[in-house]
C-alpha cells in the first residue's frame, strides 16, 4: 500500500508561493525607486509616500500593490506629459498633469520581471531539494 505524502507537496507549494511573493515585492521596490525619482517634488509628500504592499494571495493570484499614499496623486497621473520635462511650480499650480507612476512602471518592467523570474527559479530550486 502506497503512502501519500501530501504534507511535502503543501510545503513545497508554500515555498514556491513565498518565493513568488518575495520576487513581486523586490520588483515592486525597483518600480518604487523609479517612481520616487519621477515624482513631482513641490512638498515631497508624493515622493516619500510611494508604498509597496506585502504580497497577499487572493484566490489563485498573488498581488503586490505599488502606489502613493496621498489621495491627490491620482490627479497628476491622468493626462499625458505637457512638455516632456518636469513641470514648474506655476504649471503645477494651474493644474498641469505630469504622469510619474506609469512611466516608472514601464521603465522598470523588464528589470522587475527579471527579478521575479530569478526569485521563482530560486524558490523552485529550494522546493526541489526540500
C-alpha positions in Angstrom: 0.0 0.0 0.0 1.5 3.3 -1.1 1.6 6.2 1.4 0.8 9.6 0.1 2.9 12.4 1.4 0.7 15.5 0.7 2.4 17.4 3.5 5.6 17.5 1.4 3.6 18.8 -1.6 2.0 21.5 0.5 5.3 22.6 2.0 6.8 22.8 -1.5 3.8 24.8 -2.8 4.2 27.2 0.1 7.9 27.6 -0.6 7.2 28.4 -4.3 4.4 30.9 -3.3 6.7 32.6 -0.8 9.4 32.9 -3.4 7.0 34.3 -5.9 5.7 36.8 -3.4 9.3 37.8 -2.5 10.1 38.3 -6.2 7.0 40.5 -6.6 8.0 42.6 -3.6 11.6 43.1 -4.9 10.2 44.0 -8.3 7.9 46.4 -6.7 10.7 48.1 -4.8 12.5 48.6 -8.1 9.4 50.4 -9.5 9.1 52.3 -6.3 12.6 53.7 -6.6 12.0 54.9 -10.2 8.6 56.4 -9.2 10.3 58.3 -6.4 12.8 59.9 -8.8 10.0 60.7 -11.2 7.5 62.1 -8.7 6.7 65.8 -8.6 8.6 67.4 -5.7 6.8 70.5 -4.6 6.4 69.4 -1.0 7.9 65.9 -1.3 4.9 64.1 0.0 4.2 62.2 -3.2 7.9 61.2 -3.5 8.1 60.0 0.1 4.6 58.4 0.0 5.2 55.7 -2.6 4.5 52.3 -0.9 4.9 48.7 -1.9 2.4 46.4 -0.1 3.2 43.0 1.3 2.3 40.1 -1.1 -1.2 38.7 -0.4 -3.0 35.9 -2.0 -6.5 36.4 -3.4 -7.9 33.3 -5.0 -5.2 31.9 -7.3 -3.3 35.2 -7.7 -0.6 36.8 -5.5 -0.9 40.6 -5.5 1.5 43.4 -4.6 0.3 47.0 -4.9 2.6 49.9 -5.7 1.3 53.4 -5.3 1.3 56.6 -3.4 -0.5 57.0 0.0 -1.6 60.6 -0.8 -5.1 61.0 -2.3 -4.2 63.8 -4.7 -1.5 61.9 -6.5 -4.1 60.4 -8.9 -4.7 63.8 -10.4 -1.1 64.1 -11.6 -1.4 60.8 -13.5 -4.4 61.5 -15.7 -3.2 63.4 -18.7 0.0 62.9 -20.8 3.1 65.0 -20.4 2.7 68.6 -21.1 6.3 69.3 -22.3 8.1 66.1 -21.6 10.1 67.6 -18.7 9.5 68.4 -15.1 6.7 70.9 -14.5 7.4 74.2 -12.8 5.5 75.4 -9.7 3.3 77.7 -11.7 2.3 75.0 -14.2 1.6 72.6 -11.4 -0.4 75.2 -9.5 -2.5 75.7 -12.7 -3.4 72.0 -12.8 -1.0 70.7 -15.5 -0.6 67.0 -15.4 2.6 65.0 -15.3 2.4 61.2 -15.0 5.2 59.7 -13.0 4.0 56.3 -11.7 3.0 54.7 -15.0 6.3 55.8 -16.7 8.2 54.3 -13.8 6.4 51.0 -14.3 7.2 51.0 -18.0 10.8 51.9 -17.4 11.4 49.2 -14.8 9.2 46.5 -16.1 11.9 44.3 -17.7 14.2 44.6 -14.6 11.3 43.8 -12.3 10.4 40.8 -14.4 14.0 39.6 -14.3 14.0 39.8 -10.5 10.7 38.0 -10.3 11.9 35.2 -12.6 15.1 34.8 -10.6 13.1 34.6 -7.4 10.8 32.0 -8.8 13.8 30.0 -10.1 15.4 30.1 -6.7 12.1 29.1 -5.0 11.8 26.1 -7.4 15.4 25.1 -6.6 14.7 25.2 -2.9 11.4 23.3 -3.3 13.2 20.7 -5.4 15.8 20.0 -2.6 13.3 20.3 0.2 
